[in-house]
Amino acid sequence: QVHVVESGGGWVQPGGSRTLSCAASRSTLDRYAIGWFRQAPGKEREGVSSIANGDGSTYYSDSVKGRFTISRDKAKNTVFLQMNSLKPEDTAVYYCAALTHWTLMSLSPRSAIGSWGQGTQVTVSS
């Protein structure tokens, strides 16, 4: 059974940084790509970044490219999302998920495996 748990959200000032964590089993990280998604109030859930399970190739949406970095530490069974230069428009609930497949071109919420967790709230404001 695929199970992931996200954490690390909180309040941060514009221009600040925050690191989110996605904990998973070693078998999950070995078998599946992992994606980060977010959902702002009144908006649809969107794909933010993903990392392939094989060679660790990464994808970033245009809205976060150059500011966010996804990485994984298999020794810690964790995928991280380092978020820099945060903007108020980055405010959202962030979710991680194992993916049915990885692609360089996009990240769709439909590729997430299983049910969504509770997510972790990130609020960017002064």
C-alpha positions, 0 to 999 in steps of 0.5 A: 500500500502506498502511503506518504505523509507531508509536513513542514508547512507554516507561515513565512514572509514574502521572499523567505524560504521553507522546506517541506518533507514527504515521508514514504517507505523505501519501497515506495521511493524505489518504485514510484515517482513522487510529486508535490501539488498545491491547492489555494483557496478557490482554485483547483489543485495543481502540480508543482514539482516531481522527481522520477524514481529511477534517475531522479529527473525533475519537473517544475511548473513554470510558476515555481521554476528557479525558486523551488528545488525537489530532492530525495534522500533515500536514507531518510525515506524522504522527498523534500521541496525546498521553496525559496523567494516565496510569494504571497501567491504560493500560499496554499495547502501542499500535498505530496503523492506517489505517481502512476508515471513521471513525465518531463512535460507536466504534472497532473493531479490525476497521476496521484496514487491513492487518496490525498492526505491532509496536506501541509499549509504554507502561508506567505504574508507580511 
